[in-house]
């Protein structure tokens, strides 16, 4: 393979081969050429083969065909190269809510052979500076409405010298520069193993880690989970809530629809109500969001039954069995659950609607292998809880980070999840390994207690942690958000405790309950149990 990168920062900072996982390419669809630029396949192929006029991206008041996206991305790539001096291998920070220009900027960075460092819209200057310094970002394309925090970060980002704002009418904005540039651009002939993404973990714990993914990784995730589990069609219309800066959102709302020539709806704000409105307005058929959103949307199940919605994917955090049942009763649609990781790029254990079961996440996606191992790495038999280990065509490559040796061991990726596999080969999520509560010698998984509480009709949301206790080592503490109109009381706390005792083994009940109006979550909807622990 011949790297196209003139700026060799990424290759210089890859983990050494002995610390990388073993990669598997046994599926025929995973045989990649040595030179590969992922957008040749994702975008330009459709235009070359006569599908340029197909609808690609929709947003309120805007419709782009595949040819429109290509022209806009080509103009942006020309701006990057001709006006901002970008060379292949440079890192470009992208900052915007989900909108068509954010998608076009991502595609343009791929075309130019550079590396996208997409950031969550809600990040503050301190976090942006951390990422920009770690990835030695050289350029930034930022939505003008989110420029304030980036501007505050710039003094702490010595390598970031070229910034351009978009969704702006300013004479020095990206749109003005695009108007000066050609709508033709020849994609850089990158190597399949040239880095194209540095994705930072969404941080349920401390210091963010940068994960490095190649052009071949982008194509690998498009050829594993979608064709074998989701099976999307060219006439599908995708919609969802995860940010494009989150790999769940990048796959579900951009890569996977483009792989089959389908279209996507990009919403800048995607609350449960806004998703329902968007499904109605745009005729969406495939929905990607987190379990908490499905729970909230289920209250309008009768309305959703009248829409075009046909498939619903849950990821980002564990799917409680109670939420699966609630959604199926409300809408008639069986949720597709899946676990992925920023380190793995997308979903690697899942089950389609026909094979979904209440409780387990599913089985390894074709292309991937998974097993449950003990602390020393030896495989555990069915029924025993241990650490989840995964390998496939993608895997963890931390950017210059000592934590690589903890995540990758003996060629396997250790995701930090506690799992159990049953006799049928289904993988059952227990908890994050650091969310396992040990009370009086019993192992208690936080999500199991949360699932039990969510079955109670007065509970809207909950989070469970272990609280240090002199007598038992730890006790179970639950933070509960009640449904609208329900008042907290000692009597209700006792009612919830008794309810859990009747639902799961009595020793798992929460000995402490605290009522809250909201729970701390990441921007991607993931419950931050470490912040609940800090608050106690």
C-alpha positions as CSV (number, residue, x, y, z in Angstrom):
1,X,0.0,0.0,0.0
2,X,1.2,3.5,-0.8
3,X,0.1,6.1,1.7
4,X,-1.1,9.3,0.2
5,X,-0.4,11.2,3.5
6,X,2.2,14.0,3.1
7,X,1.6,14.9,6.8
8,X,2.5,11.6,8.5
9,X,1.3,12.5,12.0
10,X,-1.3,9.8,12.1
11,X,0.9,6.9,10.9
12,X,3.7,8.1,13.3
13,X,1.3,7.9,16.2
14,X,-0.4,4.5,15.5
15,X,0.1,1.9,18.2
16,X,2.9,-0.5,17.4
17,X,1.6,-3.6,15.5
18,X,2.1,-5.9,18.6
19,X,-0.3,-3.7,20.6
20,X,-3.0,-3.7,17.9
21,X,-5.8,-6.3,17.7
22,X,-5.9,-9.2,15.2
23,X,-7.9,-8.1,12.2
24,X,-10.3,-10.5,10.5
25,X,-11.2,-10.2,6.8
26,X,-12.7,-13.6,6.1
27,X,-15.9,-12.3,4.5
28,X,-15.7,-12.0,0.7
29,X,-17.0,-8.4,1.0
30,X,-14.0,-7.5,3.2
31,X,-11.4,-8.1,0.5
32,X,-10.2,-4.5,0.0
33,X,-7.8,-3.1,-2.7
34,X,-4.5,-1.6,-1.5
35,X,-5.6,1.9,-2.5
36,X,-9.1,2.9,-1.3
37,X,-10.8,6.2,-0.6
38,X,-14.1,5.5,1.1
39,X,-16.1,8.2,-0.6
40,X,-15.3,6.8,-4.1
41,X,-17.6,4.0,-3.0
42,X,-20.0,5.9,-0.7
43,X,-20.8,8.9,-2.9
44,X,-19.0,9.2,-6.3
45,X,-20.0,5.7,-7.4
46,X,-23.7,6.6,-7.3
47,X,-23.1,9.6,-9.6
48,X,-20.9,7.7,-12.0
49,X,-23.5,4.9,-12.3
50,X,-26.3,7.3,-13.1
51,X,-27.9,7.7,-9.7
52,X,-26.8,11.3,-9.1
53,X,-30.4,12.7,-9.1
54,X,-31.5,10.3,-6.3
55,X,-32.4,12.1,-3.0
56,X,-29.4,11.9,-0.6
57,X,-29.9,14.4,2.3
58,X,-33.0,16.2,3.6
59,X,-33.3,18.8,6.3
60,X,-36.0,21.4,7.0
61,X,-36.3,23.5,3.9
62,X,-33.5,21.7,2.0
63,X,-33.1,18.7,-0.3
64,X,-29.8,17.6,-1.8
65,X,-29.4,14.8,-4.4
66,X,-26.2,12.7,-4.6
67,X,-25.0,15.0,-7.3
68,X,-25.7,18.1,-5.1
69,X,-23.7,16.5,-2.2
70,X,-20.9,15.7,-4.6
71,X,-20.7,19.2,-6.0
72,X,-20.8,20.8,-2.5
73,X,-18.2,18.4,-1.1
74,X,-16.0,19.0,-4.2
75,X,-16.1,22.7,-3.7
76,X,-15.2,22.4,0.0
77,X,-12.3,20.1,-0.8
78,X,-11.1,22.7,-3.3
79,X,-11.3,25.4,-0.6
80,X,-9.4,23.2,1.8
81,X,-6.6,22.6,-0.7
82,X,-6.5,25.8,-2.7
83,X,-7.3,28.4,-0.1
84,X,-6.4,26.8,3.2
85,X,-3.2,25.0,2.1
86,X,-4.4,21.5,3.3
87,X,-2.2,18.5,2.4
88,X,-3.2,14.8,2.8
89,X,-2.9,13.6,6.3
90,X,-3.7,17.0,8.0
91,X,-6.3,16.8,10.7
92,X,-9.5,18.9,10.3
93,X,-11.8,19.6,13.2
94,X,-15.5,19.6,12.3
95,X,-18.0,21.3,14.6
96,X,-21.7,21.5,13.8
97,X,-25.1,20.1,14.7
98,X,-26.4,17.5,12.3
99,X,-27.0,19.4,9.1
100,X,-26.2,19.0,5.4
101,X,-23.1,21.3,5.5
102,X,-21.6,19.2,8.3
103,X,-22.1,16.1,6.1
104,X,-20.6,17.8,3.1
105,X,-17.6,18.9,5.2
106,X,-17.0,15.3,6.4
107,X,-17.2,14.0,2.8
108,X,-14.8,16.8,1.6
109,X,-12.2,15.9,4.2
110,X,-12.3,12.3,3.0
111,X,-12.0,13.4,-0.7
112,X,-8.9,15.6,0.2
113,X,-7.2,12.7,1.9
114,X,-7.3,14.4,5.3
115,X,-8.5,13.2,8.6
116,X,-11.8,14.2,10.1
117,X,-11.9,15.0,13.9
118,X,-15.6,15.6,14.4
119,X,-16.7,17.1,17.7
120,X,-19.9,17.1,19.7
121,X,-21.9,20.4,19.5
122,X,-22.1,20.8,23.2
123,X,-18.4,20.6,23.9
124,X,-16.8,23.5,25.7
125,X,-13.5,25.3,24.9
126,X,-11.5,23.2,27.4
127,X,-12.6,19.9,25.8
128,X,-12.1,21.2,22.2
129,X,-8.6,22.4,23.1
130,X,-7.8,19.0,24.6
131,X,-8.8,17.2,21.4
132,X,-7.2,19.7,19.1
133,X,-3.9,19.4,20.9
134,X,-4.0,15.7,21.2
135,X,-4.7,15.2,17.4
136,X,-2.5,18.2,16.5
137,X,-5.4,19.6,14.5
138,X,-4.3,22.0,11.7
139,X,-7.7,23.1,10.2
140,X,-11.2,23.7,11.5
141,X,-14.6,23.9,9.7
142,X,-17.2,25.2,12.1
143,X,-20.8,26.1,12.0
144,X,-20.9,29.9,12.6
145,X,-23.4,29.4,15.5
146,X,-20.9,27.2,17.4
147,X,-17.9,29.4,16.8
148,X,-17.7,31.0,20.3
149,X,-16.3,28.0,22.2
150,X,-13.9,27.2,19.3
151,X,-12.6,30.8,19.4
152,X,-12.1,30.5,23.1
153,X,-10.1,27.3,22.6
154,X,-7.8,28.7,19.8
155,X,-5.1,30.2,22.2
156,X,-4.6,26.7,23.6
157,X,-4.3,25.1,20.1
158,X,-0.9,25.9,18.7
159,X,-1.2,23.8,15.5
160,X,-4.7,25.0,14.6
161,X,-4.1,28.0,12.4
162,X,-6.8,27.8,9.6
163,X,-10.4,28.2,10.7
164,X,-13.4,28.8,8.4
165,X,-17.1,29.2,9.4
166,X,-20.0,27.8,7.5
167,X,-23.8,28.4,7.5
168,X,-22.7,32.0,7.3
169,X,-23.2,34.8,4.7
170,X,-19.9,36.4,5.7
171,X,-17.6,37.3,2.9
172,X,-14.8,35.3,4.5
173,X,-17.2,32.3,5.2
174,X,-17.0,28.9,3.7
175,X,-20.0,29.4,1.3
176,X,-18.4,32.5,-0.2
177,X,-15.2,30.5,-0.7
178,X,-17.1,27.6,-2.2
179,X,-18.6,30.0,-4.8
180,X,-15.1,30.8,-6.1
181,X,-14.2,27.1,-6.5
182,X,-14.9,24.4,-9.0
183,X,-17.5,21.7,-8.4
184,X,-15.0,19.2,-9.8
185,X,-12.4,17.5,-7.6
186,X,-10.3,14.4,-8.1
187,X,-10.3,12.3,-4.9
188,X,-6.9,11.7,-3.3
189,X,-5.9,8.1,-4.0
190,X,-5.4,7.1,-0.3
191,X,-4.2,3.8,0.9
192,X,-6.8,1.5,2.5
193,X,-4.9,1.8,5.7
194,X,-4.5,5.6,5.7
195,X,-6.3,7.1,8.7
196,X,-9.4,9.1,7.8
197,X,-11.1,9.5,11.2
198,X,-9.8,10.3,14.7
199,X,-13.0,9.8,16.8
200,X,-12.8,10.8,20.4
201,X,-14.6,8.6,23.0
202,X,-17.8,10.2,24.4
203,X,-16.3,9.9,27.8
204,X,-18.3,8.1,30.4
205,X,-15.0,8.3,32.2
206,X,-12.4,11.1,32.5
207,X,-9.8,11.9,29.8
208,X,-11.0,11.4,26.2
209,X,-9.2,8.9,24.0
210,X,-8.7,9.5,20.3
211,X,-9.5,6.4,18.2
212,X,-7.9,6.1,14.7
213,X,-9.8,4.5,11.9
214,X,-8.8,3.8,8.3
215,X,-10.6,4.2,4.9
216,X,-11.0,0.4,4.9
217,X,-12.6,0.5,8.4
218,X,-15.3,2.9,7.1
219,X,-16.1,0.4,4.3
220,X,-15.9,-2.6,6.6
221,X,-18.6,-1.3,8.9
222,X,-20.8,-0.7,5.9
223,X,-20.4,-4.3,4.8
224,X,-20.9,-6.1,8.1
225,X,-23.9,-4.9,10.2
226,X,-26.1,-3.2,7.6
227,X,-26.4,-6.0,5.0
228,X,-26.7,-8.8,7.6
229,X,-28.9,-7.2,10.2
230,X,-30.5,-4.0,9.1
231,X,-30.8,-4.9,5.4
232,X,-31.7,-1.3,4.2
233,X,-33.3,-0.6,0.9
234,X,-32.6,2.2,-1.6
235,X,-36.0,3.7,-1.0
236,X,-35.4,4.0,2.8
237,X,-35.4,7.3,4.5
238,X,-33.2,7.4,7.6
239,X,-33.7,9.6,10.6
240,X,-32.3,9.8,14.2
241,X,-30.8,11.7,17.1
242,X,-27.1,10.7,17.4
243,X,-24.7,13.4,16.4
244,X,-22.6,12.8,13.3
245,X,-19.6,13.3,15.5
246,X,-20.6,10.1,17.3
247,X,-19.7,7.0,15.3
248,X,-23.2,5.6,15.9
249,X,-24.6,8.7,14.2
250,X,-22.0,8.8,11.5
251,X,-22.9,5.2,10.5
252,X,-26.6,5.4,11.0
253,X,-27.3,8.8,9.5
254,X,-24.7,9.1,6.8
255,X,-22.6,6.0,5.8
256,X,-25.3,3.3,5.9
257,X,-27.9,5.2,3.9
258,X,-25.3,6.2,1.3
259,X,-24.0,2.7,1.0
260,X,-27.3,1.6,-0.6
261,X,-28.2,4.9,-2.3
262,X,-30.9,5.7,0.3
263,X,-31.5,9.1,1.8
264,X,-31.1,10.6,5.3
265,X,-32.9,13.3,7.3
266,X,-30.5,15.5,9.3
267,X,-32.1,17.3,12.3
268,X,-30.2,19.9,14.3
269,X,-32.4,19.2,17.3
270,X,-33.8,15.7,17.8
271,X,-35.8,15.4,21.0
272,X,-38.4,12.6,21.1
273,X,-41.1,15.0,19.9
274,X,-38.9,16.4,17.1
275,X,-38.2,12.9,15.9
276,X,-41.9,12.1,15.8
277,X,-42.5,15.3,13.9
278,X,-39.6,14.5,11.5
279,X,-40.9,11.0,10.9
280,X,-44.2,12.4,9.8
281,X,-42.9,15.3,7.8
282,X,-40.2,13.4,5.8
283,X,-41.8,10.0,5.7
284,X,-38.9,8.4,7.5
285,X,-38.7,4.6,7.5
286,X,-35.6,3.8,9.6
287,X,-35.0,5.3,13.0
288,X,-31.7,5.4,15.1
289,X,-31.9,6.7,18.7
290,X,-31.2,5.7,22.3
291,X,-33.4,3.7,24.7
292,X,-34.5,6.8,26.6
293,X,-35.9,8.3,23.4
294,X,-37.8,5.2,22.6
295,X,-39.3,5.1,26.0
296,X,-40.5,8.7,25.7
297,X,-41.8,8.3,22.1
298,X,-43.8,5.1,23.0
299,X,-46.4,7.4,24.6
300,X,-47.4,8.3,21.0
301,X,-47.5,4.8,19.7
302,X,-50.9,5.1,18.1
303,X,-49.7,8.0,16.0
304,X,-46.4,6.2,15.1
305,X,-48.4,3.2,13.8
306,X,-49.9,5.5,11.2
307,X,-46.5,6.6,9.8
308,X,-44.1,5.0,7.3
309,X,-41.7,3.9,10.1
310,X,-40.7,0.3,9.6
311,X,-37.3,-0.3,11.4
312,X,-35.9,1.0,14.7
313,X,-32.4,0.7,15.9
314,X,-31.4,1.1,19.5
315,X,-27.7,1.7,20.6
316,X,-25.6,4.1,22.6
317,X,-26.4,2.3,25.8
318,X,-28.0,-1.0,27.0
319,X,-31.6,-1.6,25.9
320,X,-33.7,-2.5,28.9
321,X,-36.1,-5.4,28.2
322,X,-38.9,-3.2,29.6
323,X,-38.2,-0.6,26.9
324,X,-38.2,-3.2,24.2
325,X,-41.6,-4.5,25.3
326,X,-43.0,-1.0,25.7
327,X,-42.0,0.0,22.2
328,X,-43.3,-3.3,20.6
329,X,-46.7,-2.9,22.4
330,X,-47.0,0.8,21.4
331,X,-45.8,0.6,17.8
332,X,-45.9,-3.0,16.7
333,X,-42.2,-2.7,15.8
334,X,-39.5,-5.0,17.3
335,X,-36.4,-3.0,18.2
336,X,-33.0,-3.9,16.7
337,X,-30.5,-3.7,19.6
338,X,-26.8,-3.5,19.1
339,X,-23.6,-2.8,21.0
340,X,-20.8,-0.9,19.3
341,X,-17.9,1.2,20.6
342,X,-16.0,4.2,19.3
343,X,-12.9,1.9,19.4
344,X,-14.6,-0.6,17.1
345,X,-16.3,2.2,14.9
346,X,-19.8,0.6,15.0
347,X,-22.1,-2.3,16.0
348,X,-20.5,-5.7,16.4
349,X,-23.1,-7.7,18.4
350,X,-26.8,-7.4,17.3
351,X,-29.9,-9.3,16.2
352,X,-32.5,-8.5,13.5
353,X,-36.2,-8.4,14.3
354,X,-36.7,-12.1,13.6
355,X,-34.0,-13.2,16.0
356,X,-34.3,-10.5,18.7
357,X,-35.0,-11.8,22.2
358,X,-36.0,-9.8,25.3
359,X,-32.8,-9.5,27.4
360,X,-29.8,-10.4,25.2
361,X,-28.1,-7.9,22.8
362,X,-27.8,-10.6,20.2
363,X,-25.0,-12.5,18.5
364,X,-21.7,-11.4,16.8
365,X,-22.4,-9.6,13.6
366,X,-21.0,-11.5,10.5
367,X,-17.4,-10.4,10.1
368,X,-16.8,-10.3,13.9
369,X,-16.1,-12.8,16.6
370,X,-16.9,-12.4,20.3
371,X,-16.3,-14.3,23.5
372,X,-16.6,-13.8,27.3
373,X,-13.2,-14.1,29.1
374,X,-11.9,-14.2,32.7
375,X,-9.5,-11.6,34.0
376,X,-6.6,-13.7,32.7
377,X,-8.1,-13.8,29.2
378,X,-9.2,-17.5,29.2
379,X,-12.6,-18.1,27.7
380,X,-15.5,-18.7,30.1
381,X,-18.3,-21.3,29.6
382,X,-21.9,-20.3,28.9
383,X,-23.7,-18.9,31.9
384,X,-20.6,-17.3,33.5
385,X,-20.2,-13.5,33.6
386,X,-16.9,-12.1,32.4
387,X,-15.3,-9.5,30.2
388,X,-16.5,-9.1,26.6
389,X,-13.7,-9.7,24.0
390,X,-14.2,-8.9,20.3
391,X,-12.3,-9.0,17.1
392,X,-13.1,-8.3,13.4
393,X,-12.2,-6.1,10.5
394,X,-12.0,-3.0,12.8
395,X,-10.4,-2.5,16.2
396,X,-8.9,-0.2,18.7
397,X,-6.0,2.0,17.7
398,X,-5.6,4.7,20.3
399,X,-3.8,7.9,19.3
400,X,-0.5,7.9,21.3
401,X,-2.2,6.5,24.4
402,X,-0.8,4.1,27.0
403,X,-4.4,2.8,27.6
404,X,-4.0,0.8,24.3
405,X,-2.3,-2.1,26.2
406,X,-5.4,-2.3,28.5
407,X,-8.0,-2.3,25.7
408,X,-6.2,-4.8,23.4
409,X,-4.9,-8.0,24.9
410,X,-3.9,-11.2,23.1
411,X,-5.2,-9.8,19.8
412,X,-8.7,-9.2,21.2
413,X,-10.5,-5.9,22.0
414,X,-11.7,-5.7,25.6
415,X,-14.6,-3.3,25.5
416,X,-15.0,-2.7,29.2
417,X,-18.4,-4.5,29.2
418,X,-19.4,-7.4,31.5
419,X,-21.3,-10.0,29.5
420,X,-22.6,-13.5,29.7
421,X,-23.3,-15.8,26.8
422,X,-26.1,-18.3,26.9
423,X,-26.4,-21.9,25.6
424,X,-27.9,-20.5,22.3
425,X,-24.9,-18.2,21.7
426,X,-26.8,-15.0,22.6
427,X,-24.7,-12.4,24.4
428,X,-26.4,-10.9,27.5
429,X,-25.2,-7.5,28.7
430,X,-24.6,-7.2,32.5
431,X,-23.0,-3.8,33.0
432,X,-19.9,-1.8,32.3
433,X,-17.2,-3.7,34.2
434,X,-16.8,-0.7,36.4
435,X,-20.6,-0.6,37.1
436,X,-20.7,-4.0,38.7
437,X,-21.8,-3.7,42.4
438,X,-20.5,-6.2,44.9
439,X,-22.7,-6.3,48.0
440,X,-22.3,-8.8,50.8
441,X,-20.4,-11.0,48.2
442,X,-23.1,-10.8,45.6
443,X,-22.4,-9.5,42.1
444,X,-25.2,-7.1,41.1
445,X,-25.3,-5.4,37.7
446,X,-26.6,-1.9,37.7
447,X,-28.6,-2.3,34.4
448,X,-30.6,-5.2,35.8
449,X,-31.8,-3.2,38.8
450,X,-32.6,-0.3,36.5
451,X,-34.5,-2.6,34.2
452,X,-36.6,-3.8,37.2
453,X,-37.4,-0.2,38.3
454,X,-38.4,0.8,34.7
455,X,-41.1,-1.8,34.8
456,X,-42.9,0.2,37.5
457,X,-45.6,2.5,35.9
458,X,-44.5,5.6,38.0
459,X,-40.8,5.5,36.9
460,X,-39.7,7.5,33.8
461,X,-35.9,7.1,34.1
462,X,-33.4,5.7,36.6
463,X,-29.8,5.2,37.3
464,X,-28.2,2.7,39.7
465,X,-24.8,2.8,41.4
466,X,-23.0,1.1,44.2
467,X,-22.6,3.1,47.4
468,X,-19.8,2.3,49.9
469,X,-21.1,0.6,53.0
470,X,-19.1,-0.5,56.1
471,X,-21.3,-3.6,56.7
472,X,-21.9,-4.9,53.1
473,X,-19.0,-3.4,51.2
474,X,-21.4,-1.7,48.9
475,X,-25.2,-1.2,48.8
476,X,-27.4,-0.5,45.8
477,X,-28.5,3.1,45.4
478,X,-31.1,4.2,42.8
479,X,-31.6,7.7,41.4
480,X,-35.2,7.8,40.1
481,X,-36.9,10.3,37.8
482,X,-40.7,10.0,38.2
483,X,-43.3,10.3,35.5
484,X,-45.0,13.6,35.1
485,X,-47.6,14.3,37.8
486,X,-46.1,11.7,40.3
487,X,-44.9,13.2,43.6
488,X,-41.9,11.7,45.4
489,X,-42.5,10.4,49.0
490,X,-41.0,7.9,51.5
491,X,-44.0,5.7,50.9
492,X,-43.3,5.6,47.1
493,X,-39.6,4.8,47.8
494,X,-40.8,1.8,49.9
495,X,-43.2,0.8,47.1
496,X,-40.4,0.8,44.6
497,X,-38.1,-1.2,46.8
498,X,-40.8,-3.8,47.3
499,X,-41.5,-3.9,43.6
500,X,-37.9,-4.6,42.8
501,X,-37.8,-7.4,45.4
502,X,-40.8,-9.0,43.6
503,X,-39.2,-8.6,40.1
504,X,-35.6,-9.8,40.6
505,X,-33.7,-11.6,43.4
506,X,-34.5,-9.7,46.6
507,X,-30.8,-9.0,47.5
508,X,-30.6,-6.8,44.4
509,X,-33.1,-4.2,45.7
510,X,-32.0,-0.6,46.1
511,X,-31.5,0.0,49.8
512,X,-31.2,3.8,49.1
513,X,-33.5,5.7,46.7
514,X,-33.0,9.4,45.8
515,X,-35.6,11.1,43.6
516,X,-34.2,13.5,40.9
517,X,-35.8,15.7,38.2
518,X,-33.1,14.6,35.7
519,X,-30.1,12.3,35.3
520,X,-26.7,13.2,33.9
521,X,-26.2,12.0,30.4
522,X,-23.6,12.4,27.6
523,X,-24.6,14.3,24.5
524,X,-25.3,10.9,22.9
525,X,-27.8,10.0,25.6
526,X,-25.5,7.6,27.6
527,X,-26.2,7.6,31.4
528,X,-23.1,8.9,33.3
529,X,-23.1,6.7,36.4
530,X,-19.7,8.1,37.4
531,X,-21.4,11.6,37.9
532,X,-24.0,9.9,40.0
533,X,-21.2,8.4,42.1
534,X,-19.4,11.8,42.3
535,X,-22.6,13.4,43.6
536,X,-22.7,11.1,46.5
